[in-house]
């Protein structure tokens, strides 16, 4: 069997996957709103947040490939615990943003770390990937699942990068000391709201990017 055939599904199946993935990625969800909130604070922070979310997607892909995601689904209470941790972390980021509203964000990789944790601590993403990726893979080949996960991550990086740039461009049109404070307050409120949203109450969850 050719290497490409072992790694990727049939061209028609792969094209269908790309279309389905693109539709899901552009549907607003926690990751999109997180990158948007960071993009309002600055282009660099928004792009770093997008990179972090992309790394989180690759992390979830790896979990599916090695079978950890299936084990996670079988552990009673695991989804709720991870959901509470993820929601609490987002609330922490939101409160921190509200407290530092108007301050200039220092250079560094903080946005990457935050974006990764926002995605990695969302249990709905893990369960979604466990159901979504194998359905398009050629059989149950780990290589196929990995290739599809990398494709999903690449599409996400392009989309969220655009979101970050658009948010920064909008903020620049309004940027002043007073406006920056209010933009940070809006970003902080969005993060707190997302944190509450991701805590796994009954019938509540999100799989959109």
Phi, psi and omega per residue, in radians:
X1 nan 2.267 3.107
X2 -1.015 2.603 -3.129
X3 -1.024 -0.761 -3.113
X4 -1.051 -0.665 -3.134
X5 -1.183 -0.556 3.136
X6 -1.303 -0.451 -3.077
X7 -1.610 -0.738 -3.086
X8 -1.917 2.600 3.035
X9 -1.278 -3.102 3.097
X10 -1.016 2.578 -3.111
X11 -0.904 -0.725 -3.124
X12 -1.157 -0.693 3.118
X13 -1.176 -0.704 3.138
X14 -1.134 -0.721 3.118
X15 -1.105 -0.692 3.101
X16 -1.128 -0.681 3.109
X17 -1.094 -0.791 -3.129
X18 -1.054 -0.754 3.125
X19 -1.121 -0.770 3.137
X20 -1.140 -0.739 -3.137
X21 -1.115 -0.757 -3.137
X22 -1.066 -0.724 3.138
X23 -1.110 -0.696 3.133
X24 -1.234 -0.676 -3.078
X25 -1.140 -0.689 -3.084
X26 -1.423 -0.079 3.051
X27 -1.354 2.097 -3.063
X28 -1.007 2.327 3.113
X29 -2.605 -2.970 -3.090
X30 -0.980 -0.750 -3.106
X31 -1.131 -0.769 3.132
X32 -1.076 -0.803 -3.119
X33 -1.166 -0.599 3.099
X34 -1.132 -0.835 3.131
X35 -1.116 -0.678 3.103
X36 -1.059 -0.776 -3.131
X37 -1.118 -0.664 3.114
X38 -1.295 -0.608 3.098
X39 -1.107 -0.558 3.088
X40 -1.133 -0.441 3.137
X41 -1.493 -0.282 3.125
X42 2.754 2.587 -3.099
X43 -1.044 -0.822 -3.088
X44 -1.071 -0.782 -3.136
X45 -1.141 -0.701 3.122
X46 -1.108 -0.758 3.140
X47 -1.177 -0.659 3.091
X48 -1.142 -0.673 3.098
X49 -1.101 -0.702 3.108
X50 -1.096 -0.713 3.100
X51 -1.110 -0.689 3.131
X52 -1.127 -0.753 3.100
X53 -1.075 -0.738 3.115
X54 -1.055 -0.723 3.086
X55 -1.096 -0.624 3.094
X56 -1.114 -0.681 3.109
X57 -1.125 -0.724 3.085
X58 -1.118 -0.613 3.089
X59 -1.087 -0.821 3.124
X60 -1.141 -0.628 3.078
X61 -1.065 -0.772 3.128
X62 -1.078 -0.666 3.124
X63 -1.100 -0.688 3.122
X64 -1.169 -0.760 -3.092
X65 -1.068 -0.751 -3.081
X66 -1.547 -0.055 3.059
X67 1.570 0.051 -3.127
X68 -1.177 -0.624 -3.117
X69 -1.073 -0.689 3.118
X70 -1.145 -0.693 3.096
X71 -1.125 -0.715 3.130
X72 -1.032 -0.715 -3.121
X73 -1.151 -0.482 -3.071
X74 -1.496 -0.183 -3.114
X75 -1.505 2.055 -3.125
X76 -1.036 2.286 3.072
X77 1.446 -0.121 -3.079
X78 -1.115 -0.737 -3.119
X79 -1.085 -0.734 -3.128
X80 -1.159 -0.723 -3.127
X81 -1.100 -0.836 -3.137
X82 -1.145 -0.655 3.117
X83 -1.102 -0.716 3.114
X84 -1.135 -0.739 3.119
X85 -1.082 -0.777 3.135
X86 -1.125 -0.763 3.118
X87 -1.128 -0.709 3.122
X88 -1.120 -0.675 -3.138
X89 -1.142 -0.716 3.105
X90 -1.129 -0.714 3.095
X91 -1.064 -0.713 3.090
X92 -1.046 -0.810 3.122
X93 -1.072 -0.716 -3.137
X94 -1.127 -0.779 3.132
X95 -1.129 -0.703 3.115
X96 -1.101 -0.678 3.110
X97 -1.161 -0.704 3.112
X98 -1.119 -0.697 -3.116
X99 -1.207 -0.539 -3.093
X100 -1.831 0.380 -3.095
X101 -0.948 2.241 3.105
X102 1.646 -0.264 3.139
X103 -1.365 2.620 3.116
X104 -1.363 2.265 -3.136
X105 -1.275 2.188 3.125
X106 -1.199 2.658 3.106
X107 -1.173 2.684 3.132
X108 2.650 -2.876 -3.084
X109 -1.933 0.270 -3.112
X110 -0.983 -0.712 -3.135
X111 -1.083 -0.613 3.108
X112 -1.124 -0.837 -3.127
X113 -1.085 -0.775 -3.137
X114 -1.100 -0.816 -3.138
X115 -1.062 -0.706 3.121
X116 -1.081 -0.834 -3.087
X117 -1.185 -0.619 3.106
X118 -1.039 -0.735 -3.139
X119 -1.381 -0.789 -3.061
X120 -1.145 -0.525 -3.111
X121 -1.620 0.230 3.061
X122 -1.692 1.824 -3.075
X123 -1.108 -0.461 -3.128
X124 -1.154 -0.547 3.113
X125 -1.171 -0.747 3.126
X126 -1.049 -0.823 -3.128
X127 -1.184 -0.643 3.126
X128 -1.119 -0.810 3.134
X129 -1.124 -0.627 3.121
X130 -1.088 -0.586 3.140
X131 -1.566 -0.580 -2.976
X132 -1.459 -0.869 -3.025
X133 -1.138 -0.860 -3.115
X134 -1.078 -0.456 -3.137
X135 -1.132 -0.421 3.125
X136 -1.814 -0.130 -3.087
X137 -1.307 2.720 3.080
X138 -1.351 1.739 -3.025
X139 1.212 -2.320 3.088
X140 -2.093 0.487 -3.095
X141 -1.073 2.222 3.107
X142 -1.080 -0.614 3.126
X143 -1.102 -0.672 3.122
X144 -1.134 -0.779 3.124
X145 -1.077 -0.756 -3.139
X146 -1.103 -0.753 -3.136
X147 -1.108 -0.695 3.118
X148 -1.186 -0.682 3.107
X149 -1.119 -0.715 3.100
X150 -1.132 -0.685 3.090
X151 -1.074 -0.790 3.125
X152 -1.066 -0.734 3.135
X153 -1.119 -0.716 -3.134
X154 -1.124 -0.760 3.107
X155 -1.097 -0.693 3.119
X156 -1.112 -0.748 -3.134
X157 -1.056 -0.743 3.141
X158 -1.137 -0.813 -3.100
X159 -1.149 -0.864 -3.099
X160 -1.206 -0.537 3.029
X161 -1.070 -0.716 3.082
X162 -1.130 -0.684 3.097
X163 -1.074 -0.769 -3.136
X164 -1.089 -0.773 -3.130
X165 -1.159 -0.709 3.133
X166 -1.133 -0.724 3.133
X167 -1.125 -0.733 3.131
X168 -1.139 -0.708 3.125
X169 -1.095 -0.710 3.103
X170 -1.137 -0.761 -3.121
X171 -1.124 -0.609 -3.117
X172 -1.123 -0.570 3.126
X173 -1.161 -0.435 -3.062
X174 -1.916 0.016 -2.915
X175 -1.208 2.173 2.985
X176 -2.760 2.979 -3.108
X177 -1.028 -0.813 -3.118
X178 -1.164 -0.755 -3.120
X179 -1.161 -0.683 -3.136
X180 -1.082 -0.644 3.099
X181 -1.078 -0.788 -3.123
X182 -1.212 -0.631 3.081
X183 -1.102 -0.718 3.100
X184 -1.144 -0.643 3.109
X185 -1.143 -0.709 3.088
X186 -1.106 -0.786 3.132
X187 -1.058 -0.749 3.122
X188 -1.109 -0.742 3.122
X189 -1.112 -0.673 3.108
X190 -1.093 -0.757 -3.125
X191 -1.131 -0.743 3.095
X192 -1.095 -0.757 3.106
X193 -1.060 -0.714 3.101
X194 -1.132 -0.671 3.119
X195 -1.054 -0.781 3.102
X196 -1.135 -0.671 -3.121
X197 -1.119 -0.657 -3.060
X198 -1.411 -0.297 3.070
X199 -1.126 2.198 -2.956
X200 -1.296 1.332 2.943
X201 -1.230 2.817 3.113
X202 -0.958 2.283 3.065
X203 1.168 0.303 3.138
X204 -2.027 2.378 3.111
X205 3.111 2.997 3.139
X206 -2.611 2.359 3.096
X207 -2.085 -0.153 3.119
X208 -1.193 2.700 3.139
X209 -1.350 nan nan
